[in-house]
């Protein structure tokens, strides 16, 4: 097994934390300003767009059906990241993908 140095990354988020954030990607919370408030509270110093760049680069965003918000891929365990060019995804099956 590869020895990964997770402390190299500035942030570490579970699939649940990412999924909770992505729930705010629907037009209703965006339009009401709830998305910006959620990001400021739970991801201080980051923006929605910056985080989405990370998630998309990592390949963990799944579009939901019927116009709902995006979701985190159910196979994700944890994402360690600094930005969209520096990340590692721990998958539930034990594999790791990196930028």
PDB file as gemmi writes it, atoms N, CA and C in Angstrom:
CRYST1    1.000    1.000    1.000  90.00  90.00  90.00 P 1                      
ATOM      1  N   UNK A   1       0.846  -1.184   0.000  1.00  0.00           N  
ATOM      2  CA  UNK A   1       0.000   0.000   0.000  1.00  0.00           C  
ATOM      3  C   UNK A   1       0.892   1.249   0.000  1.00  0.00           C  
ATOM      4  N   UNK A   2       0.513   2.221  -0.752  1.00  0.00           N  
ATOM      5  CA  UNK A   2       1.273   3.458  -0.861  1.00  0.00           C  
ATOM      6  C   UNK A   2       1.114   4.296   0.399  1.00  0.00           C  
ATOM      7  N   UNK A   3       2.195   4.886   0.844  1.00  0.00           N  
ATOM      8  CA  UNK A   3       2.169   5.759   2.011  1.00  0.00           C  
ATOM      9  C   UNK A   3       1.863   7.176   1.547  1.00  0.00           C  
ATOM     10  N   UNK A   4       0.655   7.616   1.748  1.00  0.00           N  
ATOM     11  CA  UNK A   4       0.255   8.954   1.323  1.00  0.00           C  
ATOM     12  C   UNK A   4       0.466   9.942   2.467  1.00  0.00           C  
ATOM     13  N   UNK A   5       0.935  11.102   2.135  1.00  0.00           N  
ATOM     14  CA  UNK A   5       1.171  12.162   3.110  1.00  0.00           C  
ATOM     15  C   UNK A   5       0.020  13.159   3.035  1.00  0.00           C  
ATOM     16  N   UNK A   6      -1.046  12.882   3.748  1.00  0.00           N  
ATOM     17  CA  UNK A   6      -2.244  13.720   3.669  1.00  0.00           C  
ATOM     18  C   UNK A   6      -1.992  15.122   4.198  1.00  0.00           C  
ATOM     19  N   UNK A   7      -1.033  15.291   5.098  1.00  0.00           N  
ATOM     20  CA  UNK A   7      -0.796  16.621   5.671  1.00  0.00           C  
ATOM     21  C   UNK A   7      -0.202  17.594   4.653  1.00  0.00           C  
ATOM     22  N   UNK A   8       0.175  17.105   3.488  1.00  0.00           N  
ATOM     23  CA  UNK A   8       0.646  17.959   2.393  1.00  0.00           C  
ATOM     24  C   UNK A   8      -0.481  18.870   1.901  1.00  0.00           C  
ATOM     25  N   UNK A   9      -1.715  18.427   2.048  1.00  0.00           N  
ATOM     26  CA  UNK A   9      -2.867  19.158   1.512  1.00  0.00           C  
ATOM     27  C   UNK A   9      -3.441  20.121   2.550  1.00  0.00           C  
ATOM     28  N   UNK A  10      -3.979  21.228   2.068  1.00  0.00           N  
ATOM     29  CA  UNK A  10      -4.515  22.270   2.952  1.00  0.00           C  
ATOM     30  C   UNK A  10      -5.856  21.897   3.571  1.00  0.00           C  
ATOM     31  N   UNK A  11      -6.618  21.021   2.917  1.00  0.00           N  
ATOM     32  CA  UNK A  11      -7.972  20.708   3.387  1.00  0.00           C  
ATOM     33  C   UNK A  11      -8.263  19.232   3.164  1.00  0.00           C  
ATOM     34  N   UNK A  12      -9.181  18.708   3.965  1.00  0.00           N  
ATOM     35  CA  UNK A  12      -9.547  17.290   3.922  1.00  0.00           C  
ATOM     36  C   UNK A  12     -11.049  17.219   4.172  1.00  0.00           C  
ATOM     37  N   UNK A  13     -11.789  16.647   3.226  1.00  0.00           N  
ATOM     38  CA  UNK A  13     -13.241  16.594   3.373  1.00  0.00           C  
ATOM     39  C   UNK A  13     -13.770  15.205   3.061  1.00  0.00           C  
ATOM     40  N   UNK A  14     -14.706  14.770   3.895  1.00  0.00           N  
ATOM     41  CA  UNK A  14     -15.347  13.476   3.671  1.00  0.00           C  
ATOM     42  C   UNK A  14     -16.364  13.600   2.543  1.00  0.00           C  
ATOM     43  N   UNK A  15     -16.750  12.460   2.015  1.00  0.00           N  
ATOM     44  CA  UNK A  15     -17.772  12.454   0.970  1.00  0.00           C  
ATOM     45  C   UNK A  15     -19.057  13.095   1.488  1.00  0.00           C  
ATOM     46  N   UNK A  16     -19.379  12.859   2.741  1.00  0.00           N  
ATOM     47  CA  UNK A  16     -20.603  13.435   3.328  1.00  0.00           C  
ATOM     48  C   UNK A  16     -20.532  14.963   3.357  1.00  0.00           C  
ATOM     49  N   UNK A  17     -19.395  15.513   3.742  1.00  0.00           N  
ATOM     50  CA  UNK A  17     -19.235  16.969   3.771  1.00  0.00           C  
ATOM     51  C   UNK A  17     -19.361  17.557   2.368  1.00  0.00           C  
ATOM     52  N   UNK A  18     -18.786  16.875   1.390  1.00  0.00           N  
ATOM     53  CA  UNK A  18     -18.867  17.355   0.013  1.00  0.00           C  
ATOM     54  C   UNK A  18     -20.296  17.253  -0.494  1.00  0.00           C  
ATOM     55  N   UNK A  19     -20.959  16.148  -0.191  1.00  0.00           N  
ATOM     56  CA  UNK A  19     -22.345  15.974  -0.618  1.00  0.00           C  
ATOM     57  C   UNK A  19     -23.246  17.028   0.020  1.00  0.00           C  
ATOM     58  N   UNK A  20     -23.017  17.328   1.291  1.00  0.00           N  
ATOM     59  CA  UNK A  20     -23.798  18.379   1.959  1.00  0.00           C  
ATOM     60  C   UNK A  20     -23.612  19.716   1.250  1.00  0.00           C  
ATOM     61  N   UNK A  21     -22.375  20.022   0.874  1.00  0.00           N  
ATOM     62  CA  UNK A  21     -22.110  21.256   0.133  1.00  0.00           C  
ATOM     63  C   UNK A  21     -22.810  21.244  -1.223  1.00  0.00           C  
ATOM     64  N   UNK A  22     -22.689  20.148  -1.953  1.00  0.00           N  
ATOM     65  CA  UNK A  22     -23.265  20.077  -3.294  1.00  0.00           C  
ATOM     66  C   UNK A  22     -24.784  20.232  -3.285  1.00  0.00           C  
ATOM     67  N   UNK A  23     -25.407  19.900  -2.172  1.00  0.00           N  
ATOM     68  CA  UNK A  23     -26.855  20.102  -2.025  1.00  0.00           C  
ATOM     69  C   UNK A  23     -27.221  21.573  -2.248  1.00  0.00           C  
ATOM     70  N   UNK A  24     -26.287  22.465  -1.946  1.00  0.00           N  
ATOM     71  CA  UNK A  24     -26.517  23.903  -2.119  1.00  0.00           C  
ATOM     72  C   UNK A  24     -26.264  24.362  -3.550  1.00  0.00           C  
ATOM     73  N   UNK A  25     -25.996  23.424  -4.468  1.00  0.00           N  
ATOM     74  CA  UNK A  25     -25.759  23.761  -5.862  1.00  0.00           C  
ATOM     75  C   UNK A  25     -27.017  23.872  -6.696  1.00  0.00           C  
ATOM     76  N   UNK A  26     -28.154  23.801  -6.065  1.00  0.00           N  
ATOM     77  CA  UNK A  26     -29.434  23.937  -6.763  1.00  0.00           C  
ATOM     78  C   UNK A  26     -29.786  25.418  -6.873  1.00  0.00           C  
ATOM     79  N   UNK A  27     -30.560  25.783  -7.892  1.00  0.00           N  
ATOM     80  CA  UNK A  27     -30.847  27.202  -8.139  1.00  0.00           C  
ATOM     81  C   UNK A  27     -31.596  27.887  -6.997  1.00  0.00           C  
ATOM     82  N   UNK A  28     -32.359  27.156  -6.211  1.00  0.00           N  
ATOM     83  CA  UNK A  28     -33.117  27.797  -5.122  1.00  0.00           C  
ATOM     84  C   UNK A  28     -32.172  28.317  -4.031  1.00  0.00           C  
ATOM     85  N   UNK A  29     -31.300  27.494  -3.441  1.00  0.00           N  
ATOM     86  CA  UNK A  29     -30.391  28.053  -2.431  1.00  0.00           C  
ATOM     87  C   UNK A  29     -29.420  29.080  -3.009  1.00  0.00           C  
ATOM     88  N   UNK A  30     -28.994  28.869  -4.261  1.00  0.00           N  
ATOM     89  CA  UNK A  30     -28.102  29.850  -4.893  1.00  0.00           C  
ATOM     90  C   UNK A  30     -28.801  31.195  -4.978  1.00  0.00           C  
ATOM     91  N   UNK A  31     -30.034  31.195  -5.472  1.00  0.00           N  
ATOM     92  CA  UNK A  31     -30.801  32.429  -5.651  1.00  0.00           C  
ATOM     93  C   UNK A  31     -31.121  33.142  -4.352  1.00  0.00           C  
ATOM     94  N   UNK A  32     -31.217  32.398  -3.269  1.00  0.00           N  
ATOM     95  CA  UNK A  32     -31.543  32.992  -1.962  1.00  0.00           C  
ATOM     96  C   UNK A  32     -30.302  33.371  -1.159  1.00  0.00           C  
ATOM     97  N   UNK A  33     -29.122  33.146  -1.722  1.00  0.00           N  
ATOM     98  CA  UNK A  33     -27.885  33.487  -1.021  1.00  0.00           C  
ATOM     99  C   UNK A  33     -27.449  32.462   0.007  1.00  0.00           C  
ATOM    100  N   UNK A  34     -28.152  31.345   0.087  1.00  0.00           N  
ATOM    101  CA  UNK A  34     -27.828  30.327   1.081  1.00  0.00           C  
ATOM    102  C   UNK A  34     -26.519  29.608   0.770  1.00  0.00           C  
ATOM    103  N   UNK A  35     -26.216  29.478  -0.508  1.00  0.00           N  
ATOM    104  CA  UNK A  35     -24.994  28.781  -0.914  1.00  0.00           C  
ATOM    105  C   UNK A  35     -23.760  29.527  -0.430  1.00  0.00           C  
ATOM    106  N   UNK A  36     -23.718  30.830  -0.661  1.00  0.00           N  
ATOM    107  CA  UNK A  36     -22.571  31.627  -0.211  1.00  0.00           C  
ATOM    108  C   UNK A  36     -22.413  31.571   1.301  1.00  0.00           C  
ATOM    109  N   UNK A  37     -23.519  31.617   2.023  1.00  0.00           N  
ATOM    110  CA  UNK A  37     -23.478  31.545   3.482  1.00  0.00           C  
ATOM    111  C   UNK A  37     -22.941  30.196   3.939  1.00  0.00           C  
ATOM    112  N   UNK A  38     -23.411  29.121   3.313  1.00  0.00           N  
ATOM    113  CA  UNK A  38     -22.950  27.780   3.670  1.00  0.00           C  
ATOM    114  C   UNK A  38     -21.449  27.636   3.429  1.00  0.00           C  
ATOM    115  N   UNK A  39     -20.993  28.085   2.270  1.00  0.00           N  
ATOM    116  CA  UNK A  39     -19.566  27.992   1.942  1.00  0.00           C  
ATOM    117  C   UNK A  39     -18.744  28.803   2.944  1.00  0.00           C  
ATOM    118  N   UNK A  40     -19.167  30.017   3.247  1.00  0.00           N  
ATOM    119  CA  UNK A  40     -18.426  30.869   4.185  1.00  0.00           C  
ATOM    120  C   UNK A  40     -18.343  30.236   5.573  1.00  0.00           C  
ATOM    121  N   UNK A  41     -19.393  29.550   5.989  1.00  0.00           N  
ATOM    122  CA  UNK A  41     -19.438  28.929   7.307  1.00  0.00           C  
ATOM    123  C   UNK A  41     -18.631  27.638   7.372  1.00  0.00           C  
ATOM    124  N   UNK A  42     -18.790  26.776   6.368  1.00  0.00           N  
ATOM    125  CA  UNK A  42     -18.210  25.435   6.413  1.00  0.00           C  
ATOM    126  C   UNK A  42     -16.899  25.272   5.643  1.00  0.00           C  
ATOM    127  N   UNK A  43     -16.602  26.222   4.766  1.00  0.00           N  
ATOM    128  CA  UNK A  43     -15.372  26.187   3.968  1.00  0.00           C  
ATOM    129  C   UNK A  43     -14.737  27.579   3.982  1.00  0.00           C  
ATOM    130  N   UNK A  44     -14.378  28.100   5.156  1.00  0.00           N  
ATOM    131  CA  UNK A  44     -13.866  29.470   5.255  1.00  0.00           C  
ATOM    132  C   UNK A  44     -12.668  29.708   4.333  1.00  0.00           C  
ATOM    133  N   UNK A  45     -12.684  30.868   3.684  1.00  0.00           N  
ATOM    134  CA  UNK A  45     -11.605  31.239   2.793  1.00  0.00           C  
ATOM    135  C   UNK A  45     -11.733  30.681   1.390  1.00  0.00           C  
ATOM    136  N   UNK A  46     -12.789  29.927   1.147  1.00  0.00           N  
ATOM    137  CA  UNK A  46     -13.004  29.319  -0.169  1.00  0.00           C  
ATOM    138  C   UNK A  46     -14.280  29.871  -0.786  1.00  0.00           C  
ATOM    139  N   UNK A  47     -14.415  29.672  -2.097  1.00  0.00           N  
ATOM    140  CA  UNK A  47     -15.639  30.065  -2.791  1.00  0.00           C  
ATOM    141  C   UNK A  47     -16.261  28.832  -3.427  1.00  0.00           C  
ATOM    142  N   UNK A  48     -17.547  28.948  -3.738  1.00  0.00           N  
ATOM    143  CA  UNK A  48     -18.252  27.866  -4.421  1.00  0.00           C  
ATOM    144  C   UNK A  48     -17.513  27.474  -5.701  1.00  0.00           C  
ATOM    145  N   UNK A  49     -17.157  28.461  -6.508  1.00  0.00           N  
ATOM    146  CA  UNK A  49     -16.508  28.170  -7.790  1.00  0.00           C  
ATOM    147  C   UNK A  49     -15.159  27.483  -7.612  1.00  0.00           C  
ATOM    148  N   UNK A  50     -14.372  27.924  -6.649  1.00  0.00           N  
ATOM    149  CA  UNK A  50     -13.082  27.275  -6.391  1.00  0.00           C  
ATOM    150  C   UNK A  50     -13.270  25.814  -5.981  1.00  0.00           C  
ATOM    151  N   UNK A  51     -14.234  25.572  -5.109  1.00  0.00           N  
ATOM    152  CA  UNK A  51     -14.495  24.204  -4.663  1.00  0.00           C  
ATOM    153  C   UNK A  51     -14.995  23.331  -5.811  1.00  0.00           C  
ATOM    154  N   UNK A  52     -15.870  23.878  -6.646  1.00  0.00           N  
ATOM    155  CA  UNK A  52     -16.368  23.105  -7.783  1.00  0.00           C  
ATOM    156  C   UNK A  52     -15.245  22.761  -8.751  1.00  0.00           C  
ATOM    157  N   UNK A  53     -14.280  23.647  -8.901  1.00  0.00           N  
ATOM    158  CA  UNK A  53     -13.118  23.335  -9.751  1.00  0.00           C  
ATOM    159  C   UNK A  53     -12.358  22.132  -9.193  1.00  0.00           C  
ATOM    160  N   UNK A  54     -12.214  22.073  -7.872  1.00  0.00           N  
ATOM    161  CA  UNK A  54     -11.535  20.936  -7.245  1.00  0.00           C  
ATOM    162  C   UNK A  54     -12.326  19.659  -7.491  1.00  0.00           C  
ATOM    163  N   UNK A  55     -13.626  19.701  -7.177  1.00  0.00           N  
ATOM    164  CA  UNK A  55     -14.453  18.489  -7.302  1.00  0.00           C  
ATOM    165  C   UNK A  55     -14.487  17.991  -8.750  1.00  0.00           C  
ATOM    166  N   UNK A  56     -14.604  18.913  -9.693  1.00  0.00           N  
ATOM    167  CA  UNK A  56     -14.645  18.507 -11.108  1.00  0.00           C  
ATOM    168  C   UNK A  56     -13.303  17.950 -11.562  1.00  0.00           C  
ATOM    169  N   UNK A  57     -12.207  18.592 -11.173  1.00  0.00           N  
ATOM    170  CA  UNK A  57     -10.880  18.080 -11.538  1.00  0.00           C  
ATOM    171  C   UNK A  57     -10.654  16.689 -10.942  1.00  0.00           C  
ATOM    172  N   UNK A  58     -11.181  16.475  -9.743  1.00  0.00           N  
ATOM    173  CA  UNK A  58     -11.032  15.187  -9.069  1.00  0.00           C  
ATOM    174  C   UNK A  58     -11.977  14.129  -9.631  1.00  0.00           C  
ATOM    175  N   UNK A  59     -12.962  14.543 -10.419  1.00  0.00           N  
ATOM    176  CA  UNK A  59     -13.894  13.600 -11.032  1.00  0.00           C  
ATOM    177  C   UNK A  59     -14.880  12.986 -10.074  1.00  0.00           C  
ATOM    178  N   UNK A  60     -15.323  13.760  -9.081  1.00  0.00           N  
ATOM    179  CA  UNK A  60     -16.216  13.191  -8.066  1.00  0.00           C  
ATOM    180  C   UNK A  60     -17.643  13.723  -8.132  1.00  0.00           C  
ATOM    181  N   UNK A  61     -17.920  14.635  -9.058  1.00  0.00           N  
ATOM    182  CA  UNK A  61     -19.259  15.227  -9.148  1.00  0.00           C  
ATOM    183  C   UNK A  61     -20.132  14.390 -10.075  1.00  0.00           C  
ATOM    184  N   UNK A  62     -21.313  14.054  -9.584  1.00  0.00           N  
ATOM    185  CA  UNK A  62     -22.291  13.310 -10.367  1.00  0.00           C  
ATOM    186  C   UNK A  62     -23.535  14.176 -10.485  1.00  0.00           C  
ATOM    187  N   UNK A  63     -24.006  14.375 -11.688  1.00  0.00           N  
ATOM    188  CA  UNK A  63     -25.240  15.152 -11.885  1.00  0.00           C  
ATOM    189  C   UNK A  63     -26.425  14.329 -11.420  1.00  0.00           C  
ATOM    190  N   UNK A  64     -27.316  14.937 -10.668  1.00  0.00           N  
ATOM    191  CA  UNK A  64     -28.513  14.218 -10.253  1.00  0.00           C  
ATOM    192  C   UNK A  64     -29.582  14.353 -11.327  1.00  0.00           C  
ATOM    193  N   UNK A  65     -30.595  13.586 -11.172  1.00  0.00           N  
ATOM    194  CA  UNK A  65     -31.663  13.559 -12.166  1.00  0.00           C  
ATOM    195  C   UNK A  65     -32.711  14.622 -11.876  1.00  0.00           C  
ATOM    196  N   UNK A  66     -33.499  14.909 -12.857  1.00  0.00           N  
ATOM    197  CA  UNK A  66     -34.674  15.783 -12.729  1.00  0.00           C  
ATOM    198  C   UNK A  66     -34.352  17.171 -12.187  1.00  0.00           C  
ATOM    199  N   UNK A  67     -33.197  17.719 -12.550  1.00  0.00           N  
ATOM    200  CA  UNK A  67     -32.887  19.092 -12.181  1.00  0.00           C  
ATOM    201  C   UNK A  67     -32.456  19.308 -10.751  1.00  0.00           C  
ATOM    202  N   UNK A  68     -32.174  18.253 -10.033  1.00  0.00           N  
ATOM    203  CA  UNK A  68     -31.721  18.390  -8.655  1.00  0.00           C  
ATOM    204  C   UNK A  68     -30.271  18.831  -8.592  1.00  0.00           C  
ATOM    205  N   UNK A  69     -29.763  19.037  -7.396  1.00  0.00           N  
ATOM    206  CA  UNK A  69     -28.370  19.468  -7.242  1.00  0.00           C  
ATOM    207  C   UNK A  69     -27.409  18.335  -7.588  1.00  0.00           C  
ATOM    208  N   UNK A  70     -26.154  18.665  -7.879  1.00  0.00           N  
ATOM    209  CA  UNK A  70     -25.163  17.617  -8.115  1.00  0.00           C  
ATOM    210  C   UNK A  70     -24.912  16.837  -6.828  1.00  0.00           C  
ATOM    211  N   UNK A  71     -24.299  15.672  -6.960  1.00  0.00           N  
ATOM    212  CA  UNK A  71     -24.005  14.822  -5.806  1.00  0.00           C  
ATOM    213  C   UNK A  71     -22.539  14.402  -5.849  1.00  0.00           C  
ATOM    214  N   UNK A  72     -22.034  13.980  -4.726  1.00  0.00           N  
ATOM    215  CA  UNK A  72     -20.693  13.404  -4.660  1.00  0.00           C  
ATOM    216  C   UNK A  72     -20.803  11.925  -5.032  1.00  0.00           C  
ATOM    217  N   UNK A  73     -19.888  11.456  -5.845  1.00  0.00           N  
ATOM    218  CA  UNK A  73     -19.856  10.044  -6.229  1.00  0.00           C  
ATOM    219  C   UNK A  73     -19.878   9.189  -4.962  1.00  0.00           C  
ATOM    220  N   UNK A  74     -20.760   8.200  -4.916  1.00  0.00           N  
ATOM    221  CA  UNK A  74     -20.921   7.372  -3.719  1.00  0.00           C  
ATOM    222  C   UNK A  74     -19.686   6.533  -3.407  1.00  0.00           C  
ATOM    223  N   UNK A  75     -18.772   6.420  -4.347  1.00  0.00           N  
ATOM    224  CA  UNK A  75     -17.558   5.622  -4.136  1.00  0.00           C  
ATOM    225  C   UNK A  75     -16.448   6.399  -3.432  1.00  0.00           C  
ATOM    226  N   UNK A  76     -16.660   7.705  -3.213  1.00  0.00           N  
ATOM    227  CA  UNK A  76     -15.639   8.552  -2.578  1.00  0.00           C  
ATOM    228  C   UNK A  76     -15.653   8.356  -1.066  1.00  0.00           C  
ATOM    229  N   UNK A  77     -14.464   8.263  -0.481  1.00  0.00           N  
ATOM    230  CA  UNK A  77     -14.321   8.234   0.974  1.00  0.00           C  
ATOM    231  C   UNK A  77     -13.938   9.621   1.473  1.00  0.00           C  
ATOM    232  N   UNK A  78     -12.806  10.150   0.970  1.00  0.00           N  
ATOM    233  CA  UNK A  78     -12.282  11.443   1.410  1.00  0.00           C  
ATOM    234  C   UNK A  78     -11.554  12.114   0.257  1.00  0.00           C  
ATOM    235  N   UNK A  79     -11.632  13.445   0.219  1.00  0.00           N  
ATOM    236  CA  UNK A  79     -10.839  14.214  -0.738  1.00  0.00           C  
ATOM    237  C   UNK A  79      -9.899  15.112   0.062  1.00  0.00           C  
ATOM    238  N   UNK A  80      -8.625  15.022  -0.252  1.00  0.00           N  
ATOM    239  CA  UNK A  80      -7.584  15.861   0.339  1.00  0.00           C  
ATOM    240  C   UNK A  80      -7.188  16.835  -0.758  1.00  0.00           C  
ATOM    241  N   UNK A  81      -7.132  18.131  -0.462  1.00  0.00           N  
ATOM    242  CA  UNK A  81      -6.872  19.082  -1.542  1.00  0.00           C  
ATOM    243  C   UNK A  81      -6.303  20.396  -1.037  1.00  0.00           C  
ATOM    244  N   UNK A  82      -5.611  21.054  -1.944  1.00  0.00           N  
ATOM    245  CA  UNK A  82      -5.179  22.429  -1.758  1.00  0.00           C  
ATOM    246  C   UNK A  82      -5.921  23.302  -2.751  1.00  0.00           C  
ATOM    247  N   UNK A  83      -5.963  22.839  -4.001  1.00  0.00           N  
ATOM    248  CA  UNK A  83      -6.717  23.521  -5.056  1.00  0.00           C  
ATOM    249  C   UNK A  83      -6.986  22.511  -6.171  1.00  0.00           C  
ATOM    250  N   UNK A  84      -7.475  22.995  -7.314  1.00  0.00           N  
ATOM    251  CA  UNK A  84      -7.861  22.099  -8.407  1.00  0.00           C  
ATOM    252  C   UNK A  84      -6.672  21.432  -9.090  1.00  0.00           C  
ATOM    253  N   UNK A  85      -5.460  21.859  -8.743  1.00  0.00           N  
ATOM    254  CA  UNK A  85      -4.280  21.235  -9.341  1.00  0.00           C  
ATOM    255  C   UNK A  85      -3.511  20.370  -8.348  1.00  0.00           C  
ATOM    256  N   UNK A  86      -3.976  20.326  -7.112  1.00  0.00           N  
ATOM    257  CA  UNK A  86      -3.272  19.595  -6.062  1.00  0.00           C  
ATOM    258  C   UNK A  86      -4.285  18.904  -5.158  1.00  0.00           C  
ATOM    259  N   UNK A  87      -4.595  17.645  -5.469  1.00  0.00           N  
ATOM    260  CA  UNK A  87      -5.611  16.918  -4.710  1.00  0.00           C  
ATOM    261  C   UNK A  87      -5.340  15.419  -4.748  1.00  0.00           C  
ATOM    262  N   UNK A  88      -5.961  14.709  -3.825  1.00  0.00           N  
ATOM    263  CA  UNK A  88      -5.955  13.247  -3.812  1.00  0.00           C  
ATOM    264  C   UNK A  88      -7.338  12.790  -3.385  1.00  0.00           C  
ATOM    265  N   UNK A  89      -7.852  11.792  -4.067  1.00  0.00           N  
ATOM    266  CA  UNK A  89      -9.153  11.220  -3.723  1.00  0.00           C  
ATOM    267  C   UNK A  89      -8.924   9.820  -3.171  1.00  0.00           C  
ATOM    268  N   UNK A  90      -9.418   9.585  -1.953  1.00  0.00           N  
ATOM    269  CA  UNK A  90      -9.439   8.237  -1.383  1.00  0.00           C  
ATOM    270  C   UNK A  90     -10.799   7.648  -1.730  1.00  0.00           C  
ATOM    271  N   UNK A  91     -10.786   6.512  -2.390  1.00  0.00           N  
ATOM    272  CA  UNK A  91     -12.026   5.844  -2.775  1.00  0.00           C  
ATOM    273  C   UNK A  91     -12.347   4.757  -1.754  1.00  0.00           C  
ATOM    274  N   UNK A  92     -13.607   4.406  -1.637  1.00  0.00           N  
ATOM    275  CA  UNK A  92     -14.050   3.395  -0.674  1.00  0.00           C  
ATOM    276  C   UNK A  92     -13.350   2.054  -0.870  1.00  0.00           C  
ATOM    277  N   UNK A  93     -12.943   1.737  -2.102  1.00  0.00           N  
ATOM    278  CA  UNK A  93     -12.282   0.450  -2.361  1.00  0.00           C  
ATOM    279  C   UNK A  93     -10.795   0.465  -2.004  1.00  0.00           C  
ATOM    280  N   UNK A  94     -10.312   1.591  -1.449  1.00  0.00           N  
ATOM    281  CA  UNK A  94      -8.929   1.683  -1.013  1.00  0.00           C  
ATOM    282  C   UNK A  94      -7.976   2.286  -2.026  1.00  0.00           C  
ATOM    283  N   UNK A  95      -8.427   2.494  -3.249  1.00  0.00           N  
ATOM    284  CA  UNK A  95      -7.557   3.121  -4.237  1.00  0.00           C  
ATOM    285  C   UNK A  95      -7.492   4.623  -3.999  1.00  0.00           C  
ATOM    286  N   UNK A  96      -6.451   5.223  -4.545  1.00  0.00           N  
ATOM    287  CA  UNK A  96      -6.247   6.665  -4.422  1.00  0.00           C  
ATOM    288  C   UNK A  96      -5.914   7.204  -5.801  1.00  0.00           C  
ATOM    289  N   UNK A  97      -6.559   8.306  -6.174  1.00  0.00           N  
ATOM    290  CA  UNK A  97      -6.190   9.010  -7.398  1.00  0.00           C  
ATOM    291  C   UNK A  97      -5.684  10.386  -7.000  1.00  0.00           C  
ATOM    292  N   UNK A  98      -4.670  10.852  -7.717  1.00  0.00           N  
ATOM    293  CA  UNK A  98      -4.082  12.149  -7.400  1.00  0.00           C  
ATOM    294  C   UNK A  98      -4.009  13.017  -8.644  1.00  0.00           C  
ATOM    295  N   UNK A  99      -3.841  14.302  -8.418  1.00  0.00           N  
ATOM    296  CA  UNK A  99      -3.723  15.248  -9.529  1.00  0.00           C  
ATOM    297  C   UNK A  99      -2.377  15.108 -10.202  1.00  0.00           C  
TER     298      UNK A  99                                                      
END                                                                             
